[in-house]
């Protein structure tokens, strides 16, 4: 369907007005009932300023952001098929973003209200080399507002390696829209490895047309409060969506993985695998909703959430939902929360394996279902922070 024509300037102005009126989400908002962001609500943040110094990158297909602001790069080059411009110069994609942002989404309004500009990236053919998005954060009391819109043209394909890292006690609020046209394919890998003092509230919107395929793989291993929300719309027949996530929490960290998948067309498939490991007094929530419209017959929708608790003080909340109006569907959901098995631990130690090594083996075995589903070539890139986190947790 055609969108109303909305410039980037109008988009941000409207969001700013809504944010000024509605403010931050609270526990009264159902989608935020389990996630306490009082530390963010009470903090004072100043939007990041753009850097005047261009970076230097020897690699192709690399885009840098410093505190959420896109950095011009000397001699930047992209492989054939990648076209990048400011979002303020692409009214079609700014209009698409305006139509895609959920009504009254307070974090999206915050991200847009202070965004300096965004990036519009169009992919018009298969691209073999991954596109790297590197987000570096620094400074205390600084808020980052990167906004990106991707349009994957019919038959085109792309792999994205997206990394969020950095120091300081700031807040990152990335907002991204991915529009996959007929037969398009996107492998989207993310790793959130920011410092323990940082906050991260991210929103990904995915719009899929017929026979498109979206693979979203994520490792959440950093930040004090980290929330990743993904909303997928399967709007035409034979579209497929796969979401795999690993979250890792310790101390008093908060981990939130939220998803919503709307099946708006027949013969579509969606699969979600969310595994988490919590230690100390960490808290986590997974809330995933799958909605199947009446005319979305022959839908196949599945979601599974599993959490491993390493400490009796840790807390996990799961809220899987199925809302089904069609009668010819295959849908399921499940959730488990458990501890390391003492019998398995004893068995391994009785075979001469140290306690640390045995605990590491059991944690890795718990995560193997998700790890095995990670797409190549980004699998090794995603597994590295998992291995590092596990090693830090089991070494006495």
C-alpha positions in Angstrom: 0.0 0.0 0.0 1.3 3.5 -0.7 2.3 5.6 2.2 1.5 9.2 3.0 4.5 11.4 2.0 6.2 12.4 5.2 9.6 14.1 5.3 12.2 13.2 7.8 11.8 16.6 9.4 8.1 16.1 9.9 8.7 12.6 11.2 11.0 13.8 13.9 8.9 16.8 14.7 5.8 14.6 15.2 7.8 12.2 17.4 9.2 15.0 19.5 5.7 16.3 20.2 4.5 12.8 21.2 7.6 12.2 23.4 7.1 15.6 25.2 3.5 14.6 25.9 3.9 10.9 26.8 7.4 10.6 28.2 9.0 7.3 29.1 7.2 3.9 29.4 6.5 2.7 32.9 5.3 -0.5 34.6 1.7 0.6 33.8 2.5 -0.1 30.1 1.8 -3.8 29.5 4.9 -4.2 27.3 7.1 -2.9 30.0 5.5 -4.5 33.1 8.5 -6.7 33.8 11.3 -4.3 32.9 12.1 -1.6 35.4 13.7 1.4 33.6 13.5 3.8 36.6 17.3 4.3 36.3 16.8 5.5 32.8 13.8 7.6 33.6 15.6 9.5 36.4 18.9 10.0 34.4 19.7 13.2 32.4 20.9 12.6 28.9 22.2 15.0 26.3 21.9 14.0 22.6 25.3 13.2 21.0 26.8 15.8 18.7 28.2 14.9 15.3 32.0 14.6 14.8 33.7 17.0 12.4 36.6 14.7 11.7 36.2 12.0 9.1 37.3 8.5 10.0 39.6 6.3 7.9 38.5 2.8 7.0 40.6 0.5 4.9 37.7 -2.0 4.5 34.8 -2.0 2.1 31.2 -2.3 3.4 31.9 -0.7 6.8 29.7 2.0 8.3 30.8 3.6 11.6 28.6 5.5 14.1 30.1 7.4 17.0 27.5 7.8 19.7 24.8 7.0 17.2 25.9 9.7 14.7 27.0 8.4 11.2 30.6 9.3 10.5 31.8 10.2 7.0 34.7 8.0 6.1 37.6 8.9 3.8 37.6 6.8 0.6 34.4 4.9 1.7 33.4 2.2 -0.8 30.7 -0.3 -1.0 30.4 -3.5 -3.1 28.1 -3.3 -6.1 24.4 -3.5 -5.0 24.7 -1.2 -1.9 23.5 2.4 -2.2 23.7 4.7 0.9 22.3 8.2 1.4 21.0 10.4 4.2 17.4 9.5 5.2 16.4 13.2 5.0 17.1 13.0 1.2 14.9 9.9 0.7 11.3 10.9 1.3 10.0 7.5 0.2 11.9 5.6 2.9 11.3 8.3 5.6 7.6 7.9 4.7 7.9 4.1 5.0 9.5 4.5 8.5 6.7 6.9 9.5 4.1 4.2 8.5 6.0 1.4 10.2 6.6 2.9 13.7 4.0 1.5 16.1 1.4 3.9 17.5 2.4 5.4 20.8 5.7 3.6 21.0 7.5 5.8 23.5 11.0 4.6 22.9 10.6 5.0 19.2 9.4 8.5 19.7 12.4 9.2 22.0 14.8 7.9 19.4 13.3 10.0 16.6 12.8 13.1 18.6 16.6 13.6 19.0 17.8 12.0 15.8 20.1 14.3 13.8 19.4 12.4 10.6 19.2 8.8 9.4 20.7 6.5 6.8 18.7 5.1 3.8 20.4 2.0 2.4 19.1 0.3 -0.7 20.2 -3.2 -1.8 19.4 -3.9 -5.4 21.2 -7.2 -6.1 22.8 -10.1 -4.1 25.8 -8.8 -2.1 28.4 -11.5 -1.1 30.5 -9.5 1.4 28.8 -8.7 4.7 27.9 -5.1 5.5 29.4 -4.1 8.9 27.6 -1.6 11.1 29.9 -0.6 14.0 28.3 1.5 16.8 30.9 3.0 19.2 29.7 4.7 22.3 31.5 6.8 24.9 30.8 9.4 27.6 28.5 9.8 30.5 25.0 11.2 30.2 25.1 11.0 26.4 22.1 9.6 24.5 22.6 8.0 21.0 19.8 8.0 18.4 20.9 6.1 15.2 18.1 5.7 12.7 18.5 3.4 9.6 16.1 2.2 6.9 17.0 -0.7 4.6 15.2 -1.5 1.4 16.1 -5.0 0.0 14.9 -5.0 -3.6 13.2 -8.1 -5.3 15.7 -11.0 -5.5 18.4 -9.1 -3.6 20.3 -10.4 -0.6 22.5 -9.1 2.2 24.3 -10.1 5.4 24.6 -7.5 8.1 27.0 -7.7 11.0 25.8 -5.1 13.6 27.9 -4.5 16.7 27.2 -2.2 19.6 30.1 -1.5 22.0 31.6 1.2 24.1 32.0 2.7 27.5 30.4 5.3 29.8 27.0 5.5 31.4 25.1 6.7 28.3 22.0 5.4 26.5 21.8 4.0 23.0 18.3 3.9 21.3 18.8 2.5 17.8 15.7 2.4 15.5 15.9 0.3 12.3 13.4 -0.6 9.6 14.0 -3.4 7.1 11.8 -3.6 4.1 12.1 -6.9 2.2 10.5 -7.0 -1.2 9.5 -10.1 -3.1 12.1 -12.9 -2.9 14.6 -10.7 -0.9 16.8 -12.3 1.8 18.4 -10.7 4.8 20.8 -12.3 7.3 20.9 -9.9 10.2 23.4 -10.7 13.0 23.7 -8.4 16.1 25.9 -8.5 19.1 25.4 -6.2 22.0 28.6 -6.0 24.0 28.4 -2.5 25.6 30.0 -1.8 28.9 28.1 -2.9 32.1 27.4 0.8 32.9 25.4 1.5 29.7 21.7 1.3 28.8 20.4 0.0 25.5 16.8 0.2 24.2 16.6 -1.0 20.6 13.7 -1.4 18.2 13.8 -3.4 14.9 10.9 -3.3 12.5 10.8 -5.9 9.7 8.3 -5.7 6.8 8.2 -8.7 4.5 6.7 -9.3 1.1 6.1 -12.5 -0.8 8.8 -15.3 -0.6 11.2 -13.1 1.4 13.4 -14.5 4.1 14.6 -12.8 7.3 17.1 -14.4 9.6 17.7 -12.3 12.8 20.4 -13.6 15.1 21.4 -11.8 18.3 23.7 -12.1 21.3 23.0 -9.8 24.2 26.0 -9.8 26.5 26.5 -6.3 27.7 24.9 -3.3 29.3 23.2 -2.6 32.7 19.7 -2.5 31.2 19.4 -4.0 27.7 16.2 -4.4 25.8 15.9 -5.6 22.2 12.4 -5.4 20.6 11.7 -6.9 17.2 8.4 -6.5 15.3 7.9 -8.5 12.1 5.0 -8.2 9.6 4.6 -11.0 7.1 2.3 -9.2 4.7 2.4 -11.5 1.7 2.3 -15.2 1.1 5.3 -17.6 1.5 7.4 -15.2 3.6 9.6 -16.7 6.3 11.0 -15.2 9.5 13.6 -16.7 11.9 14.6 -15.1 15.2 17.3 -16.6 17.3 18.7 -14.9 20.5 21.0 -15.6 23.4 20.9 -13.3 26.3 23.5 -13.4 29.2 23.1 -11.5 32.5 24.9 -11.2 35.8 25.1 -9.0 38.9 21.9 -6.9 38.8 21.7 -6.5 35.0 18.3 -6.5 33.2 17.8 -8.4 30.0 14.7 -8.0 27.9 13.9 -9.7 24.6 10.6 -8.7 23.2 9.1 -9.8 19.9 5.8 -9.5 17.9 5.2 -11.4 14.7 2.1 -10.6 12.7 1.0 -13.2 10.1 -1.1 -11.2 7.7 -0.9 -13.5 4.7 -1.3 -17.3 4.1 1.5 -19.9 3.9 4.0 -18.0 6.0 6.4 -19.3 8.6 8.0 -17.9 11.7 10.3 -19.5 14.2 11.8 -18.1 17.4 14.4 -19.6 19.7 15.4 -17.6 22.7 17.8 -19.0 25.3 19.2 -17.1 28.3 21.7 -17.6 31.1 21.4 -15.6 34.3 23.8 -15.3 37.3 23.8 -13.4 40.6 20.8 -11.1 40.9 20.2 -10.6 37.1 16.7 -10.3 35.8 15.3 -11.2 32.4 12.1 -11.2 30.5 11.0 -12.7 27.2 7.7 -11.7 25.8 6.8 -12.9 22.4 3.5 -12.5 20.6 2.4 -14.3 17.4 -0.8 -13.0 15.9 -2.4 -14.9 13.0 -5.2 -13.1 11.1 -8.3 -14.9 9.9 -7.1 -15.0 6.3 -3.6 -16.2 7.1 -4.4 -19.9 6.6 -1.6 -22.5 6.6 0.5 -20.5 9.0 3.4 -22.2 10.7 4.4 -20.2 13.8 6.6 -21.5 16.6 8.4 -20.0 19.6 10.5 -21.4 22.4 12.1 -19.7 25.3 14.5 -21.4 27.7 16.4 -19.8 30.7 19.2 -21.3 32.7 19.5 -19.9 36.3 23.0 -20.1 37.8 21.9 -18.4 41.1 18.8 -18.7 43.2 18.7 -14.9 43.3 18.3 -14.5 39.6 14.8 -14.0 38.1 13.3 -14.9 34.7 9.9 -13.9 33.4 8.4 -15.4 30.3 5.2 -14.3 28.5 4.6 -16.2 25.3 1.4 -15.3 23.5 -0.6 -16.8 20.6 -3.5 -14.8 19.1 -5.0 -16.9 16.3 -8.1 -16.2 14.2 -7.4 -18.7 11.4 -8.4 -22.3 11.6 -5.8 -24.1 9.5 -2.6 -23.3 11.3 0.3 -25.1 13.0 1.4 -22.9 16.0 3.1 -23.7 19.3 4.9 -22.0 22.1 6.8 -23.1 25.2 8.9 -21.8 28.0 11.2 -23.5 30.5 13.3 -22.1 33.5 15.8 -24.4 35.3 19.1 -24.8 37.0 22.2 -26.8 36.2 21.6 -30.5 36.7 23.6 -31.6 39.8 23.6 -35.2 38.6 25.1 -34.2 35.2 27.7 -32.0 37.0 28.6 -34.9 39.3 28.9 -37.3 36.4 31.3 -35.1 34.5 33.4 -34.4 37.6 33.5 -38.1 38.4 35.2 -38.6 35.0 38.1 -36.3 36.0 36.7 -33.1 34.6 37.2 -30.0 36.8 34.1 -28.3 38.3 34.8 -25.1 36.2 35.1 -27.2 33.0 32.0 -29.2 33.8 29.9 -26.1 34.4 31.2 -24.6 31.2 30.3 -27.7 29.2 26.7 -27.8 30.7 26.1 -24.1 29.9 27.4 -24.6 26.3 25.1 -27.7 26.0 22.2 -25.6 27.1 22.8 -23.0 24.4 23.6 -25.4 21.6 20.1 -25.4 20.2 20.3 -21.7 19.4 24.0 -21.8 18.4 23.4 -24.5 15.9 20.8 -22.4 14.2 23.0 -19.4 13.7 23.6 -18.5 10.1 27.0 -18.6 8.4 29.3 -16.7 8.0 28.4 -14.8 11.1 28.2 -17.8 13.4 31.8 -17.5 14.7 31.4 -13.8 15.1 28.4 -14.3 17.3 29.7 -17.2 19.3 32.9 -15.3 20.5 31.1 -13.1 23.2 29.2 -16.1 24.4 32.3 -18.1 25.0 34.0 -15.1 26.7 31.0 -14.6 29.0 30.8 -18.3 30.0 34.5 -18.4 30.8 34.2 -15.4 33.0 31.2 -17.0 34.9 32.7 -20.4 35.6 36.3 -19.5 36.6 36.7 -19.4 40.4 
